[in-house]
Amino acid sequence: MSRGRFIVVEGAEGVGKSTQVRRLAAFLERSGLPVVRGREPGQTSVGEGIRELLLHGSRSPLPPQTELHLILASRAAYVAEIVEPALAAGKWVISDRFDLSTFAYQGYGTGIDGERIASMNHDVTSGLTPDLYLVLDLAVEEAMARRAGEERSWDRFESAGLAFLRRVRRGYLELTGSRENAVLVPAAGTPGEVEERVRGEIVGAFPETFRDGAV
C-alpha cells in the first residue's frame, strides 16, 4: 500500500480555513480518495483539552513559551494518533493548521526564535513534512470584518489586536515564499471562488492523481 498524502490548509484568523478544509475533503472524497480530516490544536483527547485552554480557558495571558509548549504537546499526540496512522494506511490527511501556524503565531506574532521552534517541532513530529501547504491569504482588516459578522465570542488569538495579526500575516507570506511545498491562495471572494483556487492548486500539485486535470 502506498503512503497517503498530507495536505495542510493554513492562514491567519478569518481567512476561511475551516470552510475550505471541509470543501476540499468533500472534493477528494468525490474523487474516490480515502480522506481523514484533522485540526490543530485538537483532534485527540489531549489536544482538545489543550485547544480549549489556549483559545478560551485561560483567564490571564499565557507566557509565550507556555503557549508554545502546549501547542507542541498537542501536535505530538496529533501526529502519533491521527496523522501517521492515516498516512501509513494510504489515506489523504487534510489538516486545518499544522507547523506553519506555530512559526507564524508564536514566531512572528509573539517573538519566539524561529530556530528554537524548528528544533522543538522536529522533535515532536520526527521531521514529518506535509506534501503541500495551502496558505489562504486575506488582508487583516477584511478578515476581521468577516469575524465581526459572526454570532460568537472571539478567542484569544482573534482578540490579540491588529498589530499582532499583521505580524502573523507577514509571517505567513514570508514562510510561504521560502518553502517549495507551500503555495499562497488568495482568500478574497466567495467560498466557492476560493474553493476553485484551492482545487486548482491540488490538481496541479498531484497530476498523477488527477490525470485529466478536472477540477
Secondary structure, DSSP 8 states (H G I E B T S, - for coil): -----EEEEE-STTS-HHHHHHHHHHHHHHTT--EEEEESS-SSHHHHHHHHIIIII-SS---HHHHHHHHHHHHHHHIIIIIHHHHHTT-EEEEE--HHHIIIIIIIIT---HHHHHHHHHHHHTT---SEEEEEE--HHHHHHHHHTSSS---TTTTS-HHHHHHHHHHHHHHHHT-TTEEEEE--S-HHHHHHHHHHHHHHH-TTTSTT---
